[in-house]
Structures are given as structure tokens and as C-alpha cells.
Amino acid sequence: MSAPAAPRPDGPRGRWSYVVRARSSAPVEEVWSLLGEAARWKEWSFLDRAEVVHEGTPVREGVGAVRQFSSHGIGSTEEVVAYDPPHHLGYAIVKGFPVRHYRADVRCTAEETGTLVTWSGTFDERLPGTGRVLELVLEQIMRRFATGVCRYADQQHRSPG
């Protein structure tokens, strides 16, 4: 009898998925500083609330941190499940969006001319028949996040002091 397969370190993956990419001329560390700290999301995105409501261990914004994000009262509560500055942030939605098993990964990769941000996610639909619509909505929201953080990082990188 063989040993059972080890569980995947990145958790369950859903049936539906998206991947978006954006590029910044700023170095990875500058882009990461905007993504890795929840409160900074208000600087570059459409969100009006972005905060840590439960600290991670041993790093405040790291694994185990619970963050809330919203715009005009609509948003989500997310738990950080992967935290490897300045390259990888993984999170799972714990409430606020009609999906199950949601997992997203934001990766910042150094390139010769700056940073490639790759934002990917998977989920299962909570309500039958809503998967494709939610996939499109999430892809558009994450595209706004990825391009928004890259544009803001570019502006900050180019402006003096």
C-alpha cells in the first residue's frame, strides 16, 4: 500500500479561473510595497477601505492576516495564505463574494525593464450557473487592480523624492 498523496501546499483550487498581467517600470520592491501592505491599496485603487483586521504571525501583513477591502460598502474579507516579499502574495476570500474555495496569487517578477505583475485566481461557484459571469467579473476587477498598481508604481518611480 502506498502512502497517501501529500496535500498541495497552496490549498484547494476551484474549477473557474482567471489570469491577468500588467507591467511596471518600477522595481519589484517598489511594486511590492504597494501590494504587501493592505492600507496602501487605497492610494492606487478604487477602494475606500483597506485594512488589516487581524494580524498575521510573525509578520503583521503575512500569513494568517485577515484583511478587509471595500468600495462604497461592498467588498470582501480575505485571509493571507502565502507571503513571500517581494515576490508573492496569496490570499483566500473568507466572506463577501458569492464564491467557494477562492484562492488568488499575486506574483511580482523582476524583468529587465521593471516588474511583471501576474494576478491569478481560482474558485468554485456558490450558486449553480454563475461561474462564467463571476469569472468575467473577477477578471475585470483584478485587471483594474493589476494595471492600477503598475500605473501608480510608475508614477511614484518617475517622480522625484
C-alpha positions as CSV (number, residue, x, y, z in Angstrom):
1,M,0.0,0.0,0.0
2,S,1.4,3.4,-0.9
3,A,1.4,6.4,1.3
4,P,-1.4,8.9,0.7
5,A,-0.5,11.9,-1.5
6,A,0.7,14.9,0.4
7,P,-1.8,17.8,0.4
8,R,-1.0,20.6,-2.0
9,P,0.8,23.4,-0.2
10,D,-1.2,26.0,-1.9
11,G,-4.6,24.7,-0.9
12,P,-7.7,23.7,-3.0
13,R,-8.1,25.1,-6.5
14,G,-11.5,25.8,-8.0
15,R,-13.0,25.0,-11.3
16,W,-13.2,28.6,-12.6
17,S,-10.1,30.7,-13.1
18,Y,-8.6,33.9,-14.4
19,V,-5.1,35.3,-15.1
20,V,-4.2,38.9,-15.7
21,R,-0.8,40.6,-16.2
22,A,0.4,44.1,-16.1
23,R,3.9,45.7,-16.3
24,S,5.5,48.5,-14.3
25,S,8.8,50.3,-15.0
26,A,9.3,50.4,-11.2
27,P,11.5,47.7,-9.5
28,V,9.9,44.8,-7.7
29,E,10.4,46.2,-4.2
30,E,8.5,49.4,-5.1
31,V,5.6,47.5,-6.6
32,W,5.6,45.1,-3.7
33,S,5.4,47.9,-1.1
34,L,2.1,48.9,-2.7
35,L,0.7,45.3,-2.7
36,G,2.1,43.9,0.5
37,E,0.6,46.5,2.9
38,A,-3.2,46.5,2.9
39,A,-3.6,50.1,3.9
40,R,-1.7,51.3,0.8
41,W,-4.3,49.8,-1.6
42,K,-6.4,53.0,-1.1
43,E,-3.5,55.0,-2.7
44,W,-3.7,53.3,-6.0
45,S,-7.0,51.5,-6.3
46,F,-10.7,52.4,-6.3
47,L,-11.1,51.1,-2.7
48,D,-12.1,53.4,0.1
49,R,-11.5,50.8,2.8
50,A,-8.4,48.6,3.0
51,E,-7.2,47.4,6.4
52,V,-5.8,44.5,8.4
53,V,-8.4,43.4,11.0
54,H,-6.4,40.5,12.3
55,E,-2.6,40.4,12.3
56,G,-0.6,37.6,10.8
57,T,2.2,35.8,12.6
58,P,5.1,36.5,12.7
59,V,4.6,39.4,10.2
60,R,1.6,41.7,10.6
61,E,0.6,41.6,6.9
62,G,1.8,38.0,6.5
63,V,0.3,34.5,6.6
64,G,-2.8,34.5,8.8
65,A,-3.5,38.2,8.4
66,V,-7.2,38.9,7.7
67,R,-7.8,42.0,5.6
68,Q,-11.0,43.8,4.6
69,F,-11.3,45.7,1.4
70,S,-14.4,47.6,0.2
71,S,-15.6,50.3,-2.1
72,H,-18.9,52.1,-1.1
73,G,-19.6,49.4,1.4
74,I,-19.3,46.5,-1.0
75,G,-16.2,44.3,-0.5
76,S,-14.6,41.2,0.8
77,T,-12.7,39.8,3.8
78,E,-9.6,37.9,2.9
79,E,-7.0,35.8,4.7
80,V,-3.4,35.9,3.6
81,V,-2.3,32.3,2.9
82,A,1.1,33.0,1.2
83,Y,3.5,35.8,1.9
84,D,7.0,35.9,0.3
85,P,8.1,39.6,0.0
86,P,8.7,41.0,-2.5
87,H,7.5,38.3,-4.9
88,H,4.3,36.5,-3.9
89,L,1.1,37.3,-2.0
90,G,-1.6,34.6,-1.8
91,Y,-5.0,35.1,-0.3
92,A,-8.3,33.4,0.1
93,I,-11.7,35.1,0.3
94,V,-13.4,34.2,3.5
95,K,-16.6,36.3,3.0
96,G,-18.2,38.9,0.9
97,F,-18.2,37.3,-2.5
98,P,-20.6,34.6,-3.8
99,V,-17.8,32.0,-4.4
100,R,-16.3,29.0,-2.6
101,H,-12.7,27.9,-2.5
102,Y,-11.4,31.2,-3.8
103,R,-7.7,31.4,-3.9
104,A,-5.7,34.2,-5.6
105,D,-1.9,34.6,-6.1
106,V,-0.2,37.9,-6.9
107,R,3.3,37.4,-8.2
108,C,5.8,40.2,-8.8
109,T,8.6,39.1,-11.2
110,A,11.7,41.3,-11.9
111,E,12.2,42.0,-15.6
112,E,15.0,43.9,-17.3
113,T,12.7,47.0,-17.6
114,G,10.8,46.7,-14.3
115,T,8.2,44.4,-12.8
116,L,5.7,41.9,-14.3
117,V,2.6,41.6,-12.0
118,T,0.7,38.3,-12.6
119,W,-2.6,38.1,-10.7
120,S,-4.3,34.7,-10.9
121,G,-7.2,33.2,-9.1
122,T,-9.4,30.1,-9.0
123,F,-12.8,29.5,-7.4
124,D,-15.9,27.4,-7.4
125,E,-19.3,29.0,-7.9
126,R,-21.6,29.1,-4.9
127,L,-24.8,29.4,-7.0
128,P,-25.1,27.0,-9.9
129,G,-24.8,28.7,-13.3
130,T,-22.9,31.8,-12.1
131,G,-19.4,30.6,-12.7
132,R,-18.7,32.2,-16.1
133,V,-20.2,35.6,-15.1
134,L,-18.2,35.6,-11.8
135,E,-15.1,34.6,-13.8
136,L,-15.5,37.6,-16.1
137,V,-16.3,40.0,-13.2
138,L,-13.3,38.8,-11.2
139,E,-11.0,39.1,-14.2
140,Q,-12.1,42.7,-14.8
141,I,-11.7,43.6,-11.1
142,M,-8.2,42.1,-10.9
143,R,-7.2,43.7,-14.2
144,R,-8.1,47.0,-12.7
145,F,-6.0,46.2,-9.6
146,A,-3.0,45.0,-11.6
147,T,-3.0,47.9,-14.0
148,G,-3.7,50.4,-11.2
149,V,-0.9,49.3,-9.0
150,C,1.5,49.3,-12.0
151,R,0.5,52.8,-13.1
152,Y,0.8,54.1,-9.6
153,A,4.2,52.5,-9.1
154,D,5.3,54.0,-12.5
155,Q,4.2,57.5,-11.3
156,Q,6.0,57.1,-8.0
157,H,9.1,55.7,-9.6
158,R,9.3,58.6,-12.0
159,S,8.6,61.5,-9.6
160,P,11.5,63.0,-7.7
161,G,11.8,62.4,-3.9
